[in-house]
């Protein structure tokens, strides 16, 4: 029991070290996508988002199939010069899932805010998540941009049994599955 209390205290301290003093949860976060994805997923990679894919090689398992808690790495493009990283919060169906991420849509005129259970739609020809569309708050639906991705980094370090632990706030208690499907297929 004492060991469990110590672990919970340590996890709480790590959470509080990440969350700004005025914030009460990860969802109050305002900042870049990288520190947010690291805190939410438990995957310990640093540097610009586009570098995560190569940095994960030999450290974390990687692949093209989404798993809850995995980090999707967006490629570096003219529109995303630093890339982007987002954490899978729910798998809705074969080509639709939900992400929790930061610094994508504007809220109250500024970027950087965290968003929970955002629709992601696989628009790749092969259904391998290599090209996606992301829900964009400003258009209240899937944005007009199509983004190439590198793949998913899983929370399992290569060659080890221990796993990164996603934050409890990764997904909401009642995500809008129907809304996510409407976003993906009605447009």
KEROBA-487671 format. One record per residue: residue number from 1; residue in one letter; x, y, z of N, C-alpha, C, O in turn. Coordinates in steps of 0.02 Angstrom, whole numbers, plus 50000, padded with zeros to 5 digits. Last residue first. Layout:
BEGIN
 lummi dovo   nxx   nyy   nzz  caxx  cayy  cazz   cxx   cyy   czz   oxx   oyy   ozz
   NUM    A     X     Y     Z     X     Y     Z     X     Y     Z     X     Y     Z
...
END
This chain:
BEGIN
 lummi dovo   nxx   nyy   nzz  caxx  cayy  cazz   cxx   cyy   czz   oxx   oyy   ozz
   187    X 49039 50778 47738 49068 50834 47699 49090 50813 47631 49114 50854 47592
   186    X 49003 50663 47803 48951 50704 47774 48979 50759 47729 48944 50783 47685
   185    X 49112 50592 47862 49079 50566 47802 49028 50612 47769 49010 50600 47711
   184    X 49170 50660 47974 49211 50624 47925 49174 50611 47859 49204 50620 47806
   183    X 49065 50715 48048 49119 50757 48024 49157 50724 47967 49174 50756 47917
   182    X 48995 50596 48076 48965 50648 48033 49018 50693 48005 49018 50708 47946
   181    X 49086 50535 48162 49070 50503 48099 49038 50552 48050 49052 50550 47990
   180    X 49082 50629 48267 49145 50614 48234 49133 50582 48166 49166 50600 48118
   179    X 48950 50621 48308 48975 50683 48280 49040 50673 48242 49051 50704 48190
   178    X 48953 50491 48360 48910 50506 48303 48934 50570 48269 48939 50573 48207
   177    X 49042 50503 48468 49058 50458 48413 49017 50477 48351 49044 50478 48295
   176    X 49089 50606 48576 49036 50611 48526 49054 50569 48465 49079 50596 48415
   175    X 49127 50534 48739 49146 50565 48675 49089 50561 48624 49046 50517 48628
   174    X 49115 50540 48891 49062 50530 48843 49080 50563 48776 49052 50615 48759
   173    X 49232 50563 48960 49191 50507 48981 49137 50490 48929 49116 50433 48924
   172    X 49371 50599 48849 49315 50618 48893 49275 50556 48911 49283 50503 48881
   171    X 49546 50556 48856 49480 50556 48824 49426 50575 48874 49435 50568 48935
   170    X 49655 50590 48937 49665 50579 48865 49598 50582 48828 49596 50608 48772
   169    X 49658 50604 49071 49618 50652 49034 49625 50645 48958 49604 50689 48920
   168    X 49751 50513 49121 49680 50497 49127 49635 50543 49086 49580 50524 49067
   167    X 49889 50492 49007 49856 50529 49060 49782 50511 49062 49752 50495 49010
   166    X 49966 50333 48969 49931 50394 48949 49897 50426 49009 49877 50392 49057
   165    X 50120 50271 49009 50050 50272 49032 50018 50338 49011 50039 50391 49032
   164    X 50229 50161 48923 50212 50229 48942 50138 50229 48962 50099 50191 48933
   163    X 50269 50000 48989 50236 50042 48941 50230 50113 48969 50226 50123 49029
   162    X 50389 49867 49001 50353 49924 49029 50325 49968 48974 50353 49973 48919
   161    X 50465 49775 48932 50396 49757 48947 50356 49816 48974 50295 49816 48969
   160    X 50573 49811 48793 50555 49815 48864 50481 49799 48874 50441 49807 48828
   159    X 50601 49817 48657 50640 49772 48698 50624 49774 48773 50659 49742 48812
   158    X 50548 49983 48638 50573 49923 48605 50615 49882 48654 50659 49909 48687
   157    X 50418 50039 48745 50488 50044 48724 50510 49978 48692 50493 49924 48716
   156    X 50259 50078 48700 50299 50022 48722 50371 50031 48698 50384 50029 48638
   155    X 50172 50173 48649 50201 50185 48714 50244 50128 48741 50264 50130 48799
   154    X 50204 50199 48475 50169 50166 48529 50207 50176 48594 50267 50187 48594
   153    X 50179 50312 48351 50229 50290 48400 50190 50261 48459 50148 50295 48488
   152    X 50120 50301 48185 50105 50302 48257 50164 50277 48297 50195 50226 48280
   151    X 50169 50404 48045 50143 50344 48076 50133 50356 48151 50136 50412 48175
   150    X 50187 50519 47968 50240 50468 47969 50214 50402 47996 50235 50348 47974
   149    X 50070 50603 47859 50094 50581 47925 50148 50529 47916 50154 50497 47863
   148    X 50008 50746 47771 50044 50682 47772 50069 50667 47842 50088 50712 47880
   147    X 49849 50820 47769 49914 50819 47799 49946 50749 47795 49914 50699 47812
   146    X 49746 50938 47695 49761 50867 47698 49834 50862 47719 49877 50896 47691
   145    X 49631 51067 47744 49698 51041 47732 49702 50965 47736 49667 50933 47775
   144    X 49507 51108 47782 49518 51098 47710 49586 51067 47695 49597 51043 47640
   143    X 49446 51022 47929 49478 51076 47894 49489 51059 47821 49482 51001 47801
   142    X 49290 50964 47981 49356 50946 47955 49384 51005 47916 49349 51034 47875
   141    X 49218 51093 48085 49216 51030 48048 49286 51012 48025 49335 51043 48047
   140    X 49223 51230 48112 49176 51187 48146 49164 51122 48107 49108 51099 48099
   139    X 49324 51307 48072 49275 51291 48020 49219 51247 48048 49173 51229 48012
   138    X 49394 51319 48192 49375 51379 48156 49322 51366 48103 49281 51409 48090
   137    X 49425 51186 48230 49374 51223 48267 49350 51284 48228 49290 51300 48230
   136    X 49442 51052 48129 49469 51119 48141 49414 51163 48170 49364 51175 48137
   135    X 49491 50885 48115 49439 50932 48135 49471 50998 48154 49520 50999 48191
   134    X 49598 50838 47981 49589 50848 48053 49532 50898 48065 49526 50948 48029
   133    X 49642 50709 47869 49609 50773 47879 49593 50778 47953 49575 50728 47985
   132    X 49792 50623 47810 49734 50633 47853 49705 50703 47847 49738 50749 47824
   131    X 49892 50493 47756 49865 50558 47737 49800 50567 47775 49756 50524 47772
   130    X 49920 50372 47813 49977 50412 47790 49957 50482 47767 50000 50525 47759
   129    X 49828 50277 47855 49838 50337 47897 49897 50379 47875 49923 50418 47916
   128    X 49798 50179 47764 49854 50167 47809 49872 50228 47853 49925 50229 47883
   127    X 49714 50167 47653 49685 50161 47720 49739 50149 47773 49728 50112 47821
   126    X 49762 50193 47528 49770 50125 47554 49740 50115 47623 49741 50059 47649
   125    X 49738 50330 47508 49709 50281 47461 49710 50210 47490 49664 50171 47477
   124    X 49692 50426 47654 49742 50394 47611 49708 50342 47566 49657 50314 47584
   123    X 49616 50489 47745 49596 50499 47675 49648 50468 47628 49647 50483 47568
   122    X 49556 50469 47902 49606 50441 47857 49581 50449 47785 49532 50418 47766
   121    X 49518 50597 48011 49491 50555 47958 49548 50534 47912 49585 50576 47886
   120    X 49485 50639 48176 49538 50630 48126 49511 50580 48075 49485 50528 48094
   119    X 49406 50744 48295 49400 50696 48240 49461 50698 48193 49484 50752 48174
   118    X 49459 50754 48463 49452 50788 48399 49451 50736 48343 49490 50688 48344
   117    X 49472 50737 48607 49428 50697 48564 49409 50733 48500 49350 50741 48484
   116    X 49517 50901 48660 49506 50831 48677 49457 50798 48628 49407 50828 48610
   115    X 49644 51019 48648 49578 50998 48623 49573 50923 48635 49620 50886 48620
   114    X 49733 51158 48716 49722 51086 48711 49651 51073 48686 49605 51111 48702
   113    X 49795 51303 48628 49750 51270 48676 49746 51195 48663 49754 51171 48606
   112    X 49867 51362 48527 49903 51332 48583 49859 51292 48631 49885 51252 48670
   111    X 49810 51523 48467 49827 51452 48460 49859 51427 48524 49875 51466 48569
   110    X 49673 51637 48492 49743 51617 48500 49751 51542 48491 49706 51503 48506
   109    X 49537 51673 48485 49585 51709 48444 49658 51688 48451 49701 51717 48419
   108    X 49471 51579 48563 49473 51649 48586 49528 51687 48550 49562 51729 48579
   107    X 49570 51464 48487 49516 51472 48535 49524 51541 48565 49578 51559 48588
   106    X 49619 51383 48337 49619 51444 48378 49559 51441 48426 49505 51420 48407
   105    X 49688 51216 48330 49636 51266 48316 49647 51328 48360 49679 51325 48412
   104    X 49822 51173 48386 49796 51162 48318 49746 51216 48300 49760 51258 48258
   103    X 49880 51156 48516 49908 51202 48466 49886 51186 48395 49927 51185 48349
   102    X 49865 50983 48563 49869 51054 48578 49897 51092 48518 49931 51063 48476
   101    X 49753 50839 48573 49815 50874 48555 49811 50947 48574 49760 50971 48599
   100    X 49681 50688 48549 49686 50741 48598 49754 50773 48584 49805 50740 48584
    99    X 49576 50618 48421 49641 50639 48447 49631 50686 48505 49580 50720 48511
    98    X 49486 50480 48356 49487 50543 48393 49556 50554 48422 49589 50508 48443
    97    X 49457 50414 48191 49476 50410 48261 49474 50478 48292 49461 50528 48258
    96    X 49414 50321 48051 49398 50379 48092 49421 50365 48163 49408 50313 48192
    95    X 49428 50205 47981 49458 50265 47952 49443 50328 47992 49457 50384 47969
    94    X 49370 50102 48062 49431 50091 48024 49466 50155 48000 49527 50158 47998
    93    X 49312 50198 48206 49305 50146 48156 49369 50142 48115 49417 50177 48131
    92    X 49362 50259 48323 49291 50259 48309 49274 50203 48260 49227 50165 48271
    91    X 49468 50256 48453 49462 50230 48385 49388 50222 48373 49354 50183 48407
    90    X 49530 50393 48550 49478 50343 48536 49484 50319 48464 49503 50358 48420
    89    X 49652 50463 48559 49611 50455 48619 49555 50403 48610 49536 50371 48659
    88    X 49815 50481 48508 49752 50446 48492 49713 50436 48557 49737 50404 48604
    87    X 49893 50637 48511 49885 50573 48544 49816 50544 48528 49766 50579 48532
    86    X 50005 50719 48397 49940 50715 48430 49932 50644 48457 49961 50597 48431
    85    X 50119 50835 48327 50107 50771 48360 50041 50775 48398 50024 50827 48426
    84    X 50188 50906 48180 50138 50908 48233 50135 50839 48263 50146 50789 48229
    83    X 50309 51012 48096 50269 50951 48103 50216 50962 48157 50200 51018 48176
    82    X 50361 51134 48078 50388 51097 48134 50354 51029 48143 50367 50994 48191
    81    X 50287 51180 47968 50360 51178 47964 50395 51142 48022 50452 51121 48015
    80    X 50156 51149 47897 50176 51127 47964 50253 51123 47966 50280 51068 47965
    79    X 50153 51198 47768 50101 51219 47815 50117 51203 47887 50096 51238 47933
    78    X 50262 51133 47715 50261 51206 47713 50210 51233 47762 50221 51284 47794
    77    X 50295 50999 47834 50272 51024 47770 50277 51100 47771 50294 51129 47822
    76    X 50336 50854 47919 50355 50924 47909 50334 50944 47839 50352 50912 47790
    75    X 50203 50743 47966 50264 50759 47930 50275 50835 47928 50228 50874 47936
    74    X 50144 50698 48125 50130 50731 48062 50197 50751 48031 50242 50775 48066
    73    X 50126 50556 48218 50175 50606 48198 50158 50633 48129 50156 50595 48080
    72    X 50027 50507 48350 50030 50513 48277 50077 50570 48261 50068 50626 48286
    71    X 50055 50404 48485 50065 50472 48460 50069 50469 48384 50111 50432 48356
    70    X 49936 50303 48578 49993 50311 48532 49996 50383 48507 49946 50419 48508
    69    X 49819 50297 48650 49880 50317 48685 49941 50325 48641 49992 50350 48663
    68    X 49751 50170 48552 49738 50222 48602 49802 50234 48642 49834 50187 48665
    67    X 49826 50153 48395 49811 50123 48459 49798 50180 48508 49830 50232 48504
    66    X 49827 50136 48216 49816 50175 48277 49802 50130 48337 49771 50078 48331
    65    X 49957 50071 48117 49891 50059 48145 49882 50099 48209 49925 50097 48253
    64    X 50087 50083 48079 50038 50120 48040 49966 50109 48064 49919 50135 48034
    63    X 50220 50105 48204 50180 50069 48154 50130 50114 48120 50129 50175 48130
    62    X 50344 50068 48330 50310 50114 48284 50269 50073 48234 50283 50014 48224
    61    X 50412 50061 48495 50382 50027 48438 50344 50079 48396 50316 50127 48423
    60    X 50555 50159 48539 50484 50143 48548 50460 50106 48485 50484 50118 48430
    59    X 50692 50150 48504 50671 50166 48572 50599 50145 48587 50585 50118 48640
    58    X 50710 50122 48371 50754 50089 48419 50737 50102 48492 50763 50070 48537
    57    X 50640 50275 48330 50670 50214 48304 50720 50185 48353 50766 50220 48375
    56    X 50607 50399 48380 50575 50340 48411 50608 50275 48388 50603 50224 48423
    55    X 50671 50489 48298 50696 50481 48366 50668 50418 48400 50701 50388 48442
    54    X 50589 50483 48184 50657 50456 48182 50686 50445 48251 50722 50396 48263
    53    X 50473 50543 48242 50471 50478 48208 50540 50446 48207 50547 50388 48226
    52    X 50509 50670 48293 50490 50616 48338 50493 50548 48304 50514 50499 48336
    51    X 50531 50776 48209 50588 50733 48225 50570 50672 48266 50611 50627 48274
    50    X 50415 50851 48203 50434 50811 48143 50492 50764 48156 50503 50717 48118
    49    X 50416 50919 48328 50369 50864 48315 50392 50820 48256 50387 50759 48261
    48    X 50577 50953 48401 50521 50970 48356 50480 50909 48339 50506 50853 48337
    47    X 50610 50878 48565 50628 50908 48501 50566 50921 48459 50510 50903 48478
    46    X 50593 50715 48644 50599 50788 48646 50617 50813 48576 50638 50774 48533
    45    X 50500 50584 48717 50540 50608 48661 50538 50684 48662 50487 50713 48680
    44    X 50427 50481 48806 50478 50530 48823 50525 50544 48764 50581 50518 48761
    43    X 50259 50460 48823 50315 50445 48779 50367 50500 48786 50352 50559 48774
    42    X 50147 50497 48890 50199 50465 48930 50260 50446 48888 50308 50419 48916
    41    X 50041 50566 48832 50055 50498 48810 50103 50460 48856 50101 50399 48860
    40    X 50038 50692 48896 49977 50653 48890 49991 50580 48874 49957 50536 48900
    39    X 50171 50739 48888 50138 50733 48953 50076 50687 48949 50064 50648 48995
    38    X 50193 50736 48749 50237 50699 48794 50203 50687 48861 50205 50631 48887
    37    X 50095 50824 48704 50092 50753 48684 50136 50711 48730 50116 50655 48747
    36    X 50143 50944 48765 50077 50918 48780 50073 50843 48764 50051 50803 48805
    35    X 50267 50965 48707 50264 50951 48779 50196 50922 48799 50192 50882 48845
    34    X 50214 50976 48566 50263 50927 48588 50261 50914 48664 50253 50857 48684
    33    X 50126 51084 48542 50100 51015 48540 50148 50965 48571 50126 50916 48600
    32    X 50139 51228 48654 50156 51189 48595 50130 51117 48600 50115 51093 48654
    31    X 50001 51302 48743 50071 51298 48724 50080 51256 48662 50034 51250 48621
    30    X 49899 51281 48877 49908 51324 48818 49983 51323 48803 50023 51342 48846
    29    X 49790 51173 48968 49856 51188 48940 49851 51235 48881 49806 51230 48840
    28    X 49677 51125 49018 49685 51197 49025 49751 51220 48994 49766 51280 48993
    27    X 49689 50990 49009 49648 51022 48958 49648 51098 48964 49622 51133 48920
    26    X 49756 50951 49121 49793 50954 49058 49754 50992 49005 49783 51023 48961
    25    X 49691 51062 49250 49697 50998 49215 49739 51007 49152 49756 51063 49132
    24    X 49697 51185 49306 49674 51132 49349 49677 51064 49315 49667 51013 49348
    23    X 49818 51317 49299 49778 51265 49266 49757 51211 49316 49794 51194 49361
    22    X 49905 51403 49359 49835 51423 49358 49790 51370 49327 49729 51377 49329
    21    X 50030 51339 49342 50004 51349 49409 49929 51366 49410 49893 51346 49455
    20    X 50025 51219 49206 50039 51285 49233 50003 51296 49300 49951 51264 49312
    19    X 50078 51052 49217 50021 51096 49212 50039 51164 49241 50066 51167 49297
    18    X 50200 50987 49251 50184 51002 49182 50131 51056 49176 50136 51101 49134
    17    X 50198 50969 49387 50256 51002 49358 50243 51023 49286 50271 51073 49263
    16    X 50082 50896 49404 50083 50966 49426 50142 51004 49398 50138 51064 49388
    15    X 50127 50771 49355 50071 50806 49323 50073 50880 49341 50066 50923 49296
    14    X 50226 50741 49448 50244 50748 49378 50190 50786 49340 50205 50829 49299
    13    X 50146 50731 49564 50199 50782 49560 50220 50794 49488 50230 50852 49468
    12    X 50069 50619 49530 50037 50684 49542 50087 50741 49537 50071 50794 49509
    11    X 50169 50521 49526 50130 50536 49465 50096 50604 49472 50095 50643 49424
    10    X 50207 50524 49662 50255 50540 49610 50220 50559 49545 50240 50607 49512
     9    X 50088 50482 49722 50116 50547 49739 50165 50570 49686 50166 50629 49667
     8    X 50078 50353 49668 50027 50403 49654 50052 50473 49669 50037 50520 49631
     7    X 50193 50294 49725 50187 50300 49652 50135 50352 49633 50146 50391 49587
     6    X 50159 50302 49862 50219 50336 49836 50215 50346 49761 50233 50399 49736
     5    X 50047 50219 49864 50040 50289 49882 50100 50329 49857 50091 50385 49832
     4    X 50109 50097 49829 50058 50125 49786 50049 50200 49800 50045 50240 49753
     3    X 50191 50079 49941 50222 50085 49876 50173 50117 49826 50193 50159 49785
     2    X 50096 50063 50041 50140 50120 50045 50173 50133 49977 50183 50190 49957
     1    X 50041 49940 50000 50000 50000 50000 50044 50063 50000 50030 50110 49963
END
